[in-house]
Amino acid sequence: MSIISWIILGLLAGAIAKFLLPGRDPGGLIGTTLIGVAGAFIGGWISSRWLDRPISKDFYDTATWVSAIGGALVLLIVYRVFFGDSRSRR
């Protein structure tokens, strides 16, 4: 897959992660989508590096989607742990 398709996959993974973890995020929509893009890259890298699952050239590969969504979920949880209460203090 090209970088453009990873960015599109990341945007969709960020939206799915936001759907699975509802609530207020400190970064809003832009922050969540950027976390989704970063999660797609990190999830794909972890999947290919340590889980011995090569990244497919097909955009509709299930393992690619699961790793991208999983990476976005992990990053969203970490982001909420470190910056989750920044809005409530104002």
C-alpha positions in Angstrom: 0.0 0.0 0.0 1.1 3.5 -0.6 1.5 6.3 2.0 -1.8 7.9 0.8 -3.7 4.6 1.4 -2.1 4.3 4.9 -3.3 7.9 5.6 -6.8 7.1 4.4 -6.8 3.8 6.4 -5.5 5.8 9.5 -8.4 8.4 9.1 -10.9 5.5 9.0 -9.2 3.7 11.9 -9.2 6.9 14.0 -13.0 7.2 13.3 -13.6 3.6 14.3 -11.4 3.9 17.4 -13.4 7.1 18.4 -16.6 5.1 17.8 -15.4 2.3 20.0 -14.1 4.6 22.7 -16.8 7.4 23.0 -16.2 10.4 25.1 -14.5 13.7 25.1 -11.0 13.8 23.7 -8.6 16.5 24.6 -7.6 16.9 20.9 -11.0 16.9 19.4 -11.7 15.6 15.8 -8.3 16.7 14.4 -6.4 15.2 17.3 -8.3 11.9 17.0 -7.7 11.6 13.3 -4.0 12.3 13.7 -3.9 9.6 16.4 -5.7 7.3 13.9 -3.1 7.9 11.3 -0.2 7.4 13.7 -2.0 4.3 15.1 -2.3 2.8 11.6 1.4 3.3 11.0 2.4 1.9 14.4 0.0 -1.0 14.3 1.1 -1.9 10.8 4.7 -1.7 11.8 4.2 -3.9 14.9 2.2 -6.4 12.9 4.9 -6.8 10.3 7.8 -6.6 12.7 6.9 -8.7 15.7 3.7 -10.6 14.8 5.3 -12.0 11.6 2.3 -10.8 9.6 3.4 -9.0 6.5 1.5 -5.9 5.4 -0.6 -6.8 2.5 -0.6 -4.8 -0.7 -4.4 -5.1 -0.7 -6.3 -2.3 1.0 -9.1 -4.6 2.2 -6.9 -7.1 4.1 -8.5 -7.9 7.5 -5.2 -8.2 9.4 -4.1 -4.7 8.2 -7.4 -3.2 9.3 -7.3 -4.9 12.7 -3.7 -3.8 13.3 -4.5 -0.2 12.3 -7.6 0.0 14.5 -5.7 -1.7 17.4 -2.9 0.8 17.1 -5.3 3.7 17.0 -7.1 2.4 20.1 -3.9 2.0 22.0 -2.7 5.5 21.1 -6.1 7.0 21.9 -6.1 5.3 25.3 -2.5 6.5 26.1 -3.5 10.0 24.9 -6.5 10.0 27.2 -4.4 8.8 30.2 -1.9 11.6 29.8 -4.0 14.4 28.5 -7.6 13.4 29.3 -8.4 15.8 32.1 -6.9 18.9 30.4 -10.4 20.1 29.4 -12.0 19.6 32.8 -9.7 21.9 34.6 -10.7 25.0 32.7 
